[in-house]
């Protein structure tokens, strides 16, 4: 499979074992050895010797989840650093209280 994103295991907080992860860049060709785990696949670089052990890579499903979560988090923050959803919820409660007690 061809890598569609860069990956550095040392920067990943979700990887179960940093030492078992393998680094890759966009366009690298990886040979997937095992997909037994839904989140972490075992793979090696296509051109690596067979004697080199396979390492962990995030599955496409895990990476999609991670990308979606980061996008949602980014969209929730406005320029002042407040969560928009939280701010709107608080604002809606204030408006409801104001009109309930008139």
Backbone torsions as a table, in degrees:
resi	resn	phi	psi	omega
1	UNK	NA	149.4	180.0
2	UNK	-97.3	132.0	-178.8
3	UNK	-69.4	133.2	-179.9
4	UNK	-104.4	0.5	179.0
5	UNK	-152.6	160.5	175.1
6	UNK	-80.6	147.1	178.4
7	UNK	-143.7	130.8	177.0
8	UNK	-127.6	109.0	-176.0
9	UNK	-60.0	-30.1	179.9
10	UNK	-66.3	-19.4	-179.3
11	UNK	-101.2	3.2	-176.0
12	UNK	-98.5	119.9	179.8
13	UNK	-79.7	-15.4	-175.4
14	UNK	-93.7	-17.6	-175.4
15	UNK	-65.0	133.1	-177.1
16	UNK	-68.1	-28.0	179.6
17	UNK	-149.0	107.5	-176.1
18	UNK	-58.1	-39.1	-177.6
19	UNK	-65.4	-24.2	-178.8
20	UNK	-86.6	-11.6	-178.3
21	UNK	-77.8	153.8	174.7
22	UNK	-119.0	142.7	-179.1
23	UNK	-86.4	141.9	174.0
24	UNK	-150.2	162.9	-178.9
25	UNK	-122.5	162.3	177.1
26	UNK	-53.5	131.2	178.0
27	UNK	95.0	-16.8	176.9
28	UNK	-61.9	145.3	177.0
29	UNK	-101.0	123.7	-177.7
30	UNK	-114.3	140.4	174.4
31	UNK	-98.5	113.5	-179.6
32	UNK	-80.0	124.5	-177.8
33	UNK	-93.9	-40.2	-176.4
34	UNK	-148.6	138.5	175.1
35	UNK	-118.9	27.5	-176.6
36	UNK	-60.3	-38.1	178.9
37	UNK	-92.2	136.4	-178.3
38	UNK	-68.9	-27.5	-176.0
39	UNK	-100.6	-32.9	-174.6
40	UNK	-126.0	118.5	178.6
41	UNK	-99.2	154.4	173.8
42	UNK	-98.7	130.0	-177.2
43	UNK	-151.8	168.2	173.4
44	UNK	-141.8	160.6	174.9
45	UNK	-65.3	140.4	-175.8
46	UNK	-56.6	-39.2	-175.9
47	UNK	-91.1	6.6	179.6
48	UNK	-79.0	152.2	178.6
49	UNK	-65.8	149.0	-179.3
50	UNK	-63.1	-22.1	179.2
51	UNK	-73.1	-18.8	178.9
52	UNK	-75.6	131.0	-177.9
53	UNK	-69.2	152.7	175.2
54	UNK	-72.1	158.6	178.1
55	UNK	-129.2	176.6	-179.1
56	UNK	-88.3	139.1	171.8
57	UNK	-132.9	149.6	176.7
58	UNK	-69.5	140.0	176.6
59	UNK	-69.4	157.2	176.7
60	UNK	-57.2	-34.7	179.1
61	UNK	-64.9	-42.9	177.7
62	UNK	-64.4	-43.3	-179.4
63	UNK	-65.4	-37.9	176.9
64	UNK	-64.0	-42.3	177.6
65	UNK	-61.3	-44.8	-178.6
66	UNK	-62.9	-44.9	180.0
67	UNK	-63.5	-42.0	178.8
68	UNK	-63.9	-44.8	179.4
69	UNK	-61.2	-41.7	178.5
70	UNK	-65.1	-39.1	178.8
71	UNK	-66.2	-42.3	178.7
72	UNK	-62.9	-44.8	179.3
73	UNK	-60.9	-43.0	-180.0
74	UNK	-64.6	-40.0	-179.8
75	UNK	-70.0	-24.9	-179.3
76	UNK	-75.0	-25.0	-178.7
77	UNK	-88.7	133.8	173.9
78	UNK	-102.1	-170.8	-174.1
79	UNK	-63.1	-28.3	-178.8
80	UNK	-86.1	-4.4	178.3
81	UNK	92.2	-2.8	177.5
82	UNK	-81.0	154.8	173.0
83	UNK	-76.7	125.3	-178.6
84	UNK	-63.7	-44.1	-178.4
85	UNK	-61.8	-45.1	179.0
86	UNK	-64.2	-41.6	179.3
87	UNK	-63.3	-45.2	179.9
88	UNK	-64.1	-37.0	178.7
89	UNK	-64.7	-45.1	178.5
90	UNK	-63.4	-43.5	179.8
91	UNK	-62.0	-40.7	178.7
92	UNK	-63.6	-40.1	178.3
93	UNK	-64.0	-41.2	179.0
94	UNK	-62.0	-42.5	179.8
95	UNK	-66.2	-43.3	178.8
96	UNK	-61.2	-43.5	179.3
97	UNK	-63.6	-40.2	-178.1
98	UNK	-61.1	-43.4	-177.2
99	UNK	-85.4	-16.4	177.1
100	UNK	-73.6	-29.9	-173.8
101	UNK	-103.8	19.8	178.0
102	UNK	-85.5	NA	NA
